Structure formats: C-alpha cells, structure tokens
C-alpha cells in the first residue's frame, strides 16, 4: 500500500470536510529530497492504514494549494485534524519524526 495522490483542491476540500485526521505529503517530480522521504510516507500509509489516511499532492499541478497553506519549500508534510492544518513538517525527516508527529494527533 502506498500513499494515494490527491488530484486537486476540490478533492482536498472534500477530505477536509469528511476526514477527522489525515496527512498530505507535498511533493514534485523534480524535487530530490521529496524522493528521499517518499518511501517513508508510503510506510506511514501502510502502518497507519487502519487509522489515518495518508496522501501525496503534486504541487506543480496544485499551486493554489501551496499558496493557501503557505508552502514555500518541499518536501512539506501537512497534518490535518478536524478540517484544520495542525502542523507542517518541512524538509527531510526520519520515519520516527513523521510517525511520532502523527501519534500525537491519534491521542
């Protein structure tokens, strides 16, 4: 199981309205560091599949989303809780950093 791509802002808005907690990895095909964390995000999607949905978003195709959430550099992993952006982790992090950030929202 891997993280699924969100196609556009409309799809993101639907998730914000319906999902209590989810993760979005903002990425781009040309971004080297994004490729480094891609397997970690997929692992997150797999390990938390029963509790949290994990997505990827191509920022080249979704400039409006980048602007809306103030994403200036990638990779940026956004954690959404109850329809609100709770946290953004920018840059290459370890799997433990991503999972422990997620754990704090699972309570």
C-alpha distances in whole Angstrom, upper triangle without the diagonal:
4,7,9,12,15,18,21,23,24,20,20,23,22,19,22,24,22,19,21,18,16,15,15,15,18,18,20,20,23,22,22,21,18,17,18,16,13,11,12,11,7,8,10,7,6,9,11,8,12,14,13,11,10,11,13,16,19,22,24,23,24,27,28,25,26,29,29,27,29,26,29,27,23,20,21,18,20,19,21,22,24,24,26,25,25,24,23,22,24,23,21,21,19,16,19,20,17,17,20,21,18,20,23,22,21,24
4,6,9,13,15,18,20,21,18,18,21,20,18,20,23,21,18,20,17,14,13,12,12,15,14,16,16,20,19,19,18,15,14,15,13,9,8,10,8,5,7,9,6,7,10,11,10,13,15,13,10,8,9,9,13,15,18,20,20,20,23,25,22,22,26,26,24,26,23,25,23,19,17,17,15,17,17,19,21,23,23,24,22,23,22,20,20,20,20,18,18,17,15,18,19,15,15,19,19,17,19,22,21,20,24
4,7,9,13,15,17,18,15,14,18,17,14,17,20,18,15,17,15,11,9,9,9,12,12,14,15,18,17,18,17,13,13,15,12,9,9,10,7,5,8,8,6,8,11,11,10,13,14,11,8,5,5,6,10,12,15,18,17,17,20,21,18,19,22,22,20,22,20,22,20,17,15,15,12,13,14,15,18,20,19,20,19,19,19,17,17,18,18,17,17,17,14,17,18,14,14,18,17,15,18,20,19,19,22
4,7,9,12,15,15,12,12,16,15,13,16,18,17,15,17,15,12,11,9,10,12,12,14,15,19,18,19,19,15,15,17,15,11,13,14,10,9,12,12,9,11,14,14,12,15,15,12,9,7,5,6,9,11,14,16,15,15,19,19,17,18,21,21,20,22,20,22,21,18,16,16,14,15,15,16,18,20,19,20,19,20,20,19,19,20,20,20,20,20,18,21,21,17,18,21,20,17,20,23,21,21,24
4,6,9,12,13,10,10,14,14,12,15,18,17,16,18,16,13,11,9,9,10,10,11,13,16,16,18,18,14,15,17,15,12,14,15,12,11,15,14,12,15,18,17,15,18,18,15,11,9,6,5,6,8,11,13,11,12,15,16,14,15,18,18,17,20,17,20,19,16,15,15,13,14,15,16,19,20,18,19,18,20,20,18,18,19,19,19,20,21,20,23,22,18,20,23,21,19,22,24,22,22,26
4,6,8,9,6,7,10,11,10,12,15,14,14,17,15,12,11,9,10,10,11,13,15,18,18,20,20,16,17,20,17,15,17,18,14,14,18,16,14,17,20,18,16,19,18,15,11,10,6,6,5,8,10,12,10,10,13,13,11,13,16,15,15,18,16,19,19,16,16,15,13,13,14,14,17,18,16,17,16,19,19,17,18,19,20,21,22,23,22,24,23,19,21,23,21,19,23,24,21,22,26
4,7,8,7,8,11,12,12,14,16,17,17,20,19,15,15,12,13,12,13,13,15,18,18,21,21,18,19,22,20,17,20,21,17,17,21,20,17,20,23,22,20,22,22,19,15,14,10,9,7,8,10,11,8,8,12,12,11,14,16,16,16,19,17,20,20,18,17,17,16,16,18,17,20,21,18,19,19,22,21,20,21,21,22,23,25,26,25,28,26,23,24,27,25,23,26,28,25,26,29
4,5,5,7,9,10,11,13,15,16,16,19,18,16,15,12,14,12,13,14,16,19,19,23,22,19,21,24,22,19,22,23,19,20,23,22,20,23,25,23,22,24,23,20,16,15,12,11,8,9,10,11,8,6,10,9,8,11,13,13,14,16,16,18,19,18,18,17,16,15,17,16,19,20,16,17,17,20,20,19,21,21,23,24,25,27,26,29,27,24,25,28,25,23,27,28,25,26,29
4,5,5,6,9,10,10,12,14,15,18,17,15,15,12,14,13,15,16,19,21,21,24,24,20,23,25,23,21,24,24,20,21,24,23,21,24,26,24,23,25,23,20,17,16,13,12,10,11,11,13,10,7,9,8,6,10,11,10,11,14,14,17,19,18,18,16,16,14,16,14,17,17,14,15,14,18,19,18,20,20,23,24,26,28,27,29,27,23,25,27,24,23,26,26,23,25,28
4,5,5,6,9,10,11,12,14,17,17,16,16,14,17,16,18,19,22,24,24,27,27,23,25,28,25,23,26,26,22,23,26,24,22,25,27,24,23,24,23,20,17,17,14,15,12,14,14,16,13,11,13,11,10,14,15,13,15,18,18,21,22,21,22,20,19,17,18,16,18,17,14,15,16,20,21,20,23,24,26,28,28,30,29,31,29,26,27,29,26,24,27,27,24,26,29
4,5,5,6,9,10,11,12,15,15,13,14,12,15,14,17,18,20,23,23,26,25,22,23,26,23,21,23,23,19,20,23,21,18,21,23,21,19,21,20,17,13,14,11,12,11,13,14,16,13,11,14,13,11,15,16,14,15,19,18,21,22,21,20,19,17,15,16,14,16,16,13,15,16,19,20,19,22,23,25,26,27,28,26,28,27,23,24,26,24,22,25,25,22,23,26
4,5,5,6,9,10,10,13,12,10,11,9,12,12,15,17,20,22,22,24,23,20,22,24,21,20,22,21,18,19,21,19,17,20,22,19,18,20,18,15,12,12,10,11,9,12,13,15,13,11,13,11,9,12,14,12,12,15,15,19,19,18,18,16,14,12,12,11,13,13,10,12,12,15,16,16,18,19,22,23,24,25,24,26,24,20,22,24,21,19,22,22,19,20,24
4,5,5,6,9,10,13,13,12,13,12,16,15,18,20,23,26,25,28,27,23,26,28,25,23,26,25,21,22,25,22,20,23,25,22,21,22,20,17,15,15,13,14,13,16,16,18,16,13,15,12,10,14,15,12,13,16,17,20,22,21,21,18,17,14,14,11,13,12,9,11,12,15,17,17,20,22,24,26,27,28,27,28,26,23,24,26,22,20,23,23,20,21,24
4,5,5,6,8,12,13,12,14,14,17,17,20,22,25,28,27,30,28,25,27,29,26,24,26,25,21,22,24,22,19,22,24,21,19,20,18,16,13,15,13,15,14,17,18,20,18,15,18,16,14,17,18,15,16,20,20,24,25,23,23,21,19,16,15,13,14,12,10,13,14,17,19,20,22,24,27,28,28,29,27,29,27,24,24,26,23,21,23,24,20,21,24
4,5,5,5,9,9,8,10,11,14,15,18,21,23,26,25,28,26,23,25,26,23,21,23,22,18,19,21,18,16,19,20,17,16,16,15,12,10,11,10,13,13,16,17,20,18,16,18,16,13,16,18,15,15,19,19,22,23,21,21,18,16,13,12,9,11,10,8,11,12,14,16,17,20,21,24,25,25,26,24,25,24,20,21,22,20,17,20,20,17,17,20
4,6,6,8,9,9,11,11,15,16,19,22,25,27,26,28,27,23,26,27,24,23,24,23,19,21,22,19,18,21,22,18,18,18,16,13,12,13,12,15,14,18,18,21,19,16,18,16,13,15,17,13,13,17,17,21,22,21,21,18,15,12,11,8,8,7,4,7,9,12,14,15,18,21,24,25,25,26,24,25,23,20,21,22,19,17,19,19,15,17,19
4,6,8,10,11,14,15,19,19,23,25,28,31,30,32,30,27,29,30,27,26,28,26,23,24,25,22,20,23,24,20,19,19,17,15,14,16,15,18,17,21,21,24,22,19,21,18,16,19,20,16,16,20,21,25,26,25,24,21,19,16,14,11,10,8,6,10,12,15,18,19,22,24,27,29,28,29,28,28,27,23,23,25,22,19,21,21,17,18,21
4,7,9,10,13,15,18,20,23,26,28,31,30,32,31,27,29,30,27,25,26,25,21,22,23,20,18,21,21,18,17,16,14,12,11,14,14,17,18,21,22,25,23,20,23,21,18,21,22,19,19,22,23,27,27,26,25,22,19,17,15,11,11,9,8,12,14,16,18,20,23,25,28,29,28,29,26,27,26,23,22,24,21,18,20,20,16,17,19
4,5,7,10,12,16,18,21,24,27,30,28,30,28,25,26,27,24,22,23,22,18,19,20,17,15,17,18,14,13,13,11,9,8,11,12,15,16,20,21,24,23,20,23,21,18,20,22,19,18,21,21,25,25,24,22,20,17,14,12,9,8,7,7,10,12,13,16,17,20,23,25,26,25,25,23,23,22,19,18,20,18,14,16,17,13,13,16
4,7,11,13,17,19,23,26,29,31,29,31,29,26,28,28,24,23,24,22,19,20,20,17,16,18,18,14,14,13,10,9,10,12,14,17,19,22,23,26,25,23,24,23,19,21,23,20,18,22,22,25,26,24,23,20,17,14,11,8,6,5,7,9,11,12,14,17,19,22,25,26,24,25,22,22,21,18,17,18,16,13,14,14,10,10,13
4,7,10,14,16,20,23,26,28,26,28,25,22,24,24,20,20,21,18,15,17,17,13,13,15,15,11,12,12,9,6,7,9,11,15,16,20,21,24,24,21,23,22,18,19,21,19,17,20,19,23,23,21,20,17,13,11,7,6,5,6,8,9,10,10,12,14,16,19,21,22,20,21,18,19,17,14,14,14,12,9,11,11,8,8,11
4,7,10,13,16,20,22,25,23,24,22,19,21,21,17,16,17,15,12,14,14,11,10,13,13,10,11,12,9,6,5,6,8,11,13,16,17,21,20,18,20,19,16,17,19,17,15,18,17,21,20,18,17,14,11,8,6,5,7,9,9,10,10,10,11,12,14,17,19,19,18,19,16,17,16,13,12,14,12,9,12,13,10,10,14
4,7,10,13,16,19,21,19,20,18,15,17,17,14,13,15,12,9,11,13,9,9,13,13,11,11,14,11,8,6,5,6,8,10,14,15,19,18,16,18,18,14,15,18,16,14,16,15,18,17,15,13,10,7,6,5,6,9,12,11,11,10,10,10,10,11,13,15,16,15,16,14,15,14,10,11,13,10,8,12,13,11,12,15
4,6,9,13,16,18,16,18,16,13,15,16,12,12,14,13,9,11,14,11,10,14,15,14,14,16,15,11,9,6,5,5,7,10,11,15,15,13,15,15,11,12,15,14,12,14,12,15,14,12,10,8,6,5,7,8,11,14,13,12,10,12,11,9,10,12,14,15,15,16,15,17,15,11,13,16,13,12,15,16,14,16,19
4,6,10,13,15,12,14,12,9,11,12,9,8,11,10,7,10,12,11,11,14,16,15,15,18,17,13,11,8,6,5,6,9,10,13,14,13,14,15,12,11,15,15,13,14,11,14,12,9,7,6,4,6,9,11,15,18,16,16,13,14,12,10,9,10,11,11,12,14,13,16,14,11,13,16,13,13,17,18,17,18,21
4,7,11,12,10,13,11,8,11,13,11,10,14,13,11,13,16,15,14,18,20,19,19,22,21,17,15,11,9,6,5,6,6,10,11,10,11,12,9,8,12,13,11,12,8,10,9,7,6,5,6,8,11,13,17,19,17,16,13,15,13,10,10,9,11,12,14,16,16,19,16,14,17,19,16,16,20,21,19,21,24
4,7,9,7,10,9,6,8,11,10,9,13,13,11,13,16,16,15,19,21,20,20,24,23,19,17,13,10,7,6,5,6,8,10,10,11,14,12,10,14,15,14,14,11,12,9,6,6,7,9,11,14,17,20,23,21,20,17,19,16,13,13,11,11,12,14,16,17,20,18,15,18,21,19,19,22,23,22,24,27
4,6,5,9,10,7,9,12,12,11,14,16,14,15,19,19,18,21,24,23,23,27,26,23,20,16,13,10,8,5,6,6,9,10,11,14,13,12,15,17,16,16,12,13,11,8,8,11,13,15,18,20,24,26,24,23,20,22,20,17,16,14,13,14,17,19,20,23,21,19,22,24,23,22,26,27,26,28,31
4,6,8,10,8,8,12,13,11,14,16,15,16,19,20,20,22,25,25,25,28,28,25,22,18,15,12,11,8,9,8,11,13,14,17,17,15,19,21,20,20,16,16,14,11,11,14,16,18,21,23,27,29,27,27,24,26,23,20,19,17,15,16,19,21,21,24,23,21,24,27,25,25,28,30,29,30,34
4,6,9,8,9,12,14,13,16,18,17,19,22,22,22,25,27,28,28,31,31,27,25,21,18,15,13,10,11,10,13,15,15,19,18,16,19,22,21,20,16,15,13,11,11,14,17,20,23,25,29,32,29,28,25,27,24,21,19,17,15,15,19,21,22,25,24,22,25,28,26,27,30,31,31,33,36
4,6,5,7,9,11,11,14,15,15,17,19,20,21,23,25,25,26,29,29,25,23,19,17,13,13,10,10,11,14,15,15,18,17,15,18,20,19,18,14,13,10,7,8,11,14,17,20,23,27,30,28,26,23,24,21,18,16,13,11,11,15,17,19,22,20,19,22,24,23,24,27,28,28,30,33
4,5,5,7,9,10,13,14,15,16,19,20,21,23,24,25,26,30,29,26,24,20,19,15,15,14,14,14,17,19,19,22,21,18,21,24,22,21,17,16,12,10,9,13,15,19,22,25,28,31,30,28,25,26,23,19,17,14,11,10,14,16,17,20,19,18,22,24,23,24,27,28,29,30,33
4,5,5,7,9,11,12,13,15,17,17,19,21,22,23,24,28,27,24,22,18,17,14,15,14,14,15,18,19,19,22,20,17,20,22,20,19,15,14,11,8,7,10,12,16,19,22,26,29,28,26,22,23,19,16,13,11,7,6,10,12,14,17,16,15,18,20,19,21,24,25,25,27,30
4,5,5,6,10,10,10,12,14,15,16,18,20,20,21,25,24,21,19,15,14,11,11,11,11,13,15,16,17,19,17,15,19,20,18,18,14,14,10,7,5,9,10,14,17,20,23,26,25,24,20,21,18,15,12,10,8,8,10,13,13,17,15,14,17,19,18,19,22,24,23,25,28
4,6,5,8,10,10,11,13,15,16,17,19,21,21,25,25,22,20,16,15,12,13,12,14,15,17,18,19,22,20,18,22,24,22,21,18,17,14,11,9,12,13,17,19,22,26,29,27,26,23,24,21,18,16,14,11,10,12,13,14,17,17,15,18,21,20,20,23,25,25,27,30
4,6,7,8,10,11,12,14,16,17,18,20,21,25,24,22,20,17,16,14,16,15,17,18,20,21,22,25,22,20,24,25,23,22,19,18,15,12,9,12,13,17,19,22,25,29,28,27,24,24,20,17,14,13,10,7,9,10,11,14,14,13,16,19,18,19,22,24,24,25,28
4,6,5,6,9,10,11,12,14,15,16,18,21,21,18,17,13,13,11,13,14,16,18,20,20,21,23,20,19,22,23,20,20,17,17,14,11,8,10,10,13,15,19,22,25,25,23,20,20,17,14,12,11,9,6,7,8,8,12,11,10,13,15,15,15,18,20,21,22,24
4,5,5,6,9,10,11,12,14,15,16,20,20,17,15,12,11,9,12,12,14,16,18,18,20,22,19,18,22,23,21,21,18,19,16,12,9,11,11,14,16,19,22,25,24,24,21,21,19,16,14,14,12,10,11,11,10,14,14,12,14,17,17,16,19,22,21,22,25
4,5,5,6,9,10,10,12,14,15,18,19,17,16,12,12,12,15,16,18,20,21,22,24,26,23,22,26,26,24,24,21,22,19,15,13,14,13,16,18,20,23,26,26,26,23,23,20,18,16,16,14,12,12,11,9,13,14,12,13,17,17,16,19,22,22,22,25
4,5,5,6,9,10,10,12,14,17,17,15,14,11,12,12,15,17,19,21,22,22,24,26,22,21,25,25,22,23,20,21,18,15,12,13,11,14,15,18,21,24,24,23,21,20,18,16,13,14,13,10,9,8,6,9,10,8,9,13,13,13,15,18,18,19,21
4,5,5,6,9,10,11,12,15,15,12,11,8,8,8,12,14,16,19,20,19,21,23,19,19,22,22,20,21,18,20,17,14,11,11,9,11,12,15,18,21,21,20,18,18,16,14,12,13,13,11,10,10,8,11,11,8,9,13,13,12,14,17,17,17,20
4,5,5,6,9,10,10,14,14,12,11,8,9,9,13,15,18,20,21,21,23,24,21,21,25,25,22,24,21,23,20,17,14,15,12,15,15,17,20,23,22,23,21,21,19,18,16,17,16,14,14,13,10,13,14,11,12,15,16,14,16,19,19,18,22
4,5,5,6,8,10,13,14,12,12,10,12,13,16,19,21,24,24,24,26,27,24,24,28,27,24,26,23,25,22,19,16,16,14,16,16,18,20,23,24,24,22,21,19,18,17,18,17,15,13,12,8,11,13,10,10,13,14,13,14,18,18,17,20
4,5,5,6,8,11,11,9,9,7,10,12,15,18,20,23,23,23,25,26,22,22,25,25,22,24,21,23,21,18,15,15,12,13,12,15,17,20,20,20,18,18,16,16,14,16,16,15,13,11,8,10,11,8,7,11,11,9,11,14,14,13,17
4,6,6,5,9,10,8,7,5,8,10,14,17,19,22,22,21,24,25,21,22,25,24,22,24,22,24,22,19,16,16,13,14,13,15,16,19,19,20,18,18,17,17,16,18,19,17,16,15,12,14,15,11,10,14,14,11,13,16,15,14,18
4,6,5,8,10,10,9,9,11,14,17,20,23,25,25,25,28,28,25,25,29,28,26,28,25,28,26,22,19,19,16,17,16,18,19,22,22,23,22,22,21,20,20,21,21,19,18,16,12,14,16,13,12,15,16,13,14,18,17,16,19
4,6,8,9,9,10,10,13,16,20,22,25,28,28,27,29,30,26,27,30,29,26,28,26,29,26,23,20,20,17,18,16,18,19,21,22,23,22,21,20,20,19,21,21,19,17,15,11,12,14,12,9,13,14,11,12,15,15,13,16
4,6,5,6,8,8,12,15,18,22,24,27,27,26,28,28,24,25,28,27,24,26,25,27,26,23,20,19,15,16,14,15,15,18,19,20,19,18,18,18,18,21,21,20,18,16,13,13,14,12,9,12,13,9,10,13,12,10,14
4,6,6,6,8,11,14,18,21,24,27,26,25,28,28,24,25,29,27,25,27,26,28,27,24,21,20,17,17,15,16,16,18,19,21,20,20,20,20,20,23,23,22,20,19,15,17,18,15,13,15,16,12,13,16,15,13,16
4,6,8,11,14,18,21,24,27,30,29,28,30,30,27,28,31,29,27,30,28,31,30,27,25,23,20,19,17,17,16,18,19,21,21,21,21,22,23,25,26,25,23,22,18,19,20,17,14,17,17,13,13,16,15,12,15
4,7,10,13,17,20,24,25,29,28,26,29,28,25,26,29,26,24,27,26,29,28,25,23,21,18,17,14,14,13,14,16,18,18,17,18,20,20,23,25,24,22,21,17,17,18,15,12,14,14,10,10,13,11,8,12
4,6,10,13,16,20,22,25,24,23,25,25,21,22,25,23,21,23,22,25,24,22,20,18,14,13,10,10,11,12,14,15,15,14,15,16,17,20,22,21,19,19,16,16,16,13,11,13,13,9,10,12,10,9,12
4,7,10,13,17,19,22,21,20,22,22,18,20,23,21,19,22,21,24,23,20,18,16,13,12,10,10,11,13,13,15,15,15,16,16,17,19,21,20,19,19,16,18,17,14,13,16,14,11,13,15,13,12,16
4,7,10,14,16,19,19,17,20,20,17,18,21,20,17,20,18,21,20,17,15,13,10,10,9,10,13,15,15,15,14,15,14,14,14,16,17,17,16,16,14,16,15,11,12,15,13,10,13,16,14,14,17
4,7,10,13,16,15,14,17,17,14,15,18,17,16,18,16,19,18,15,13,12,10,10,10,11,14,16,15,16,14,16,15,14,14,16,17,17,17,18,16,18,17,13,14,17,16,13,17,18,16,17,21
4,7,9,12,12,11,14,15,12,13,16,16,15,17,14,16,15,12,10,10,9,10,12,13,16,19,17,17,15,17,16,14,14,14,15,15,16,17,16,19,18,14,16,19,17,16,19,21,19,20,23
4,6,9,8,8,10,12,9,10,13,14,13,14,12,14,13,11,10,10,10,10,13,14,17,19,17,17,15,17,16,14,15,14,15,16,18,20,19,21,20,17,19,21,19,18,22,23,21,22,26
4,6,6,6,9,11,10,10,13,14,14,15,12,14,13,10,10,11,12,13,16,17,21,23,20,20,18,20,19,16,16,15,16,17,19,21,21,24,22,19,22,24,22,21,25,26,24,26,29
4,5,5,6,9,7,6,10,12,11,12,9,10,10,9,10,10,12,13,16,17,21,23,20,19,17,19,18,15,15,14,15,17,19,22,22,25,22,20,23,25,22,22,26,26,25,27,30
4,6,6,10,10,9,12,14,14,14,12,12,12,11,12,13,15,16,20,21,24,26,23,23,20,23,21,18,19,17,17,19,22,24,25,28,26,23,26,28,26,26,29,30,28,30,34
4,6,9,9,10,12,14,15,16,14,15,15,14,15,15,17,17,20,20,24,25,22,22,20,23,22,20,21,19,20,22,24,26,26,29,27,24,27,29,27,26,30,31,29,30,34
4,5,5,7,9,10,11,13,11,13,14,13,14,14,15,15,17,17,21,22,19,18,17,20,19,17,19,17,19,21,23,26,25,28,26,23,25,28,25,24,28,28,26,28,31
4,5,5,6,9,10,10,9,10,12,12,14,14,16,15,18,19,22,23,20,19,17,20,19,17,18,17,18,21,23,26,27,29,26,24,27,29,25,25,29,29,27,29,32
4,5,5,6,9,10,10,12,14,15,16,15,16,15,18,17,20,21,17,17,15,19,19,17,19,18,20,23,25,28,28,30,27,25,27,29,25,25,29,28,26,29,31
4,5,5,6,8,8,11,13,13,14,12,13,11,14,14,17,18,14,14,12,16,15,13,16,15,18,20,22,25,25,26,24,21,24,25,22,21,25,25,22,25,28
4,6,6,6,5,7,9,10,11,10,12,11,14,15,18,20,17,15,13,16,14,12,14,13,15,18,20,23,23,25,22,20,23,24,21,21,25,24,23,25,28
4,6,5,6,8,11,13,15,13,15,13,16,16,19,21,17,15,13,17,16,14,16,15,18,21,23,26,26,28,25,23,26,27,23,24,27,26,25,27,30
4,6,8,11,14,15,16,14,14,12,15,14,16,17,14,12,11,14,14,13,16,16,19,22,23,26,26,28,25,22,25,26,22,22,25,24,22,25,27
4,6,9,12,12,14,10,11,9,11,11,14,16,13,10,8,11,11,9,12,12,16,19,20,23,23,24,21,19,21,22,18,19,22,21,19,22,24
4,6,9,11,13,10,12,11,14,14,17,19,16,14,11,13,12,10,12,11,14,18,19,23,24,25,21,20,23,23,20,20,24,23,21,25,27
4,6,7,9,7,10,9,13,14,18,20,17,15,12,14,12,9,10,9,11,15,16,20,21,22,19,18,21,22,18,19,23,22,21,24,26
4,7,10,9,12,13,16,18,21,24,21,19,15,17,15,11,12,9,11,15,17,21,22,24,21,19,23,24,21,22,25,25,24,27,29
4,6,7,11,12,16,18,22,25,23,20,17,18,15,11,10,7,8,11,14,18,19,21,18,17,21,22,19,21,24,24,24,27,29
3,5,8,11,15,17,21,24,22,20,16,17,14,11,9,6,6,9,12,15,16,19,16,15,18,20,18,19,22,23,22,25,27
4,7,10,13,16,20,23,21,20,16,17,14,10,8,6,5,7,9,13,14,16,14,12,16,18,16,17,20,21,21,23,25
4,6,10,13,16,19,18,16,12,13,10,6,6,4,6,9,10,13,14,16,13,11,15,16,13,14,18,18,18,20,23
4,7,10,13,17,16,14,11,11,8,5,5,6,8,10,10,12,12,14,11,8,12,13,10,11,14,15,14,17,19
4,6,10,13,12,10,7,8,6,4,7,9,12,13,13,15,15,16,13,10,13,14,10,10,14,14,12,15,18
4,7,10,10,9,6,6,5,6,8,12,14,16,14,16,15,15,13,10,11,12,8,8,11,11,9,11,14
4,7,6,5,4,5,7,9,12,15,18,19,18,20,18,18,16,13,14,15,11,10,13,12,9,12,14
4,5,5,6,6,9,12,15,18,21,22,21,22,20,20,18,15,15,15,12,10,12,11,7,10,12
4,6,8,9,12,15,18,21,24,26,24,25,24,23,21,19,19,19,16,14,15,14,10,12,14
4,7,9,12,14,18,20,23,25,24,26,24,24,22,19,20,20,17,15,18,16,13,15,17
4,6,9,11,15,18,21,23,22,24,23,23,21,18,19,19,15,14,17,15,12,15,17
4,6,8,11,14,17,19,19,21,20,21,18,15,17,17,13,13,16,14,12,15,17
4,7,10,13,17,19,18,19,19,18,15,13,15,14,10,10,13,11,9,12,14
4,7,10,13,15,14,16,16,16,13,11,13,12,9,10,13,11,10,14,15
4,6,10,12,12,14,15,15,12,10,13,13,10,11,14,14,13,16,18
4,7,9,8,11,12,13,9,8,12,12,9,11,14,14,14,17,19
4,7,8,12,13,15,11,11,15,15,13,15,18,18,18,21,23
4,6,10,12,14,11,11,15,16,14,16,19,20,20,23,25
4,7,10,12,10,10,14,15,14,16,19,20,21,23,25
4,7,8,6,7,10,11,11,13,15,17,18,20,22
4,5,5,7,9,10,11,13,14,16,18,19,21
4,5,5,6,8,10,11,12,15,16,17,19
4,5,5,6,8,10,10,12,15,15,16
4,6,5,6,9,10,11,13,15,16
4,6,5,6,9,10,12,13,15
4,5,5,6,9,10,10,13
4,5,5,6,9,10,11
4,5,6,7,9,11
4,5,6,7,9
4,5,5,7
4,6,5
4,5
4
